[in-house]
Amino acid sequence: MLKKPETLFVLGYMLLPLFALISAIVGLTMILGGNKIVGIIILVIVTQVFTFGSFFAVRARKAALVQEHKAGS
């Protein structure tokens, strides 16, 4: 399922960046609200996981499209 370019498109360009944005907002809100340690952990770790997951999905999609194009030729 994670080898399909359509699934990787949705993950890499829509869902994971949205989750990264939401976790960044939550982390900043927690920092401003007084929970500095938990907010920094969310801001640094969780946001980075979603961001790198997005980059991974985009690269995997590109590789899947190249492989699909080579198989079709």
Secondary structure, 3 states (H helix, E strand, C coil): CCCCHHHHHHHHHHHHHHHHHHHHHHHHHHHHHCCHHHHHHHHHHHHHHHHHHHHHHHHHHHHHHHHHHHHHC
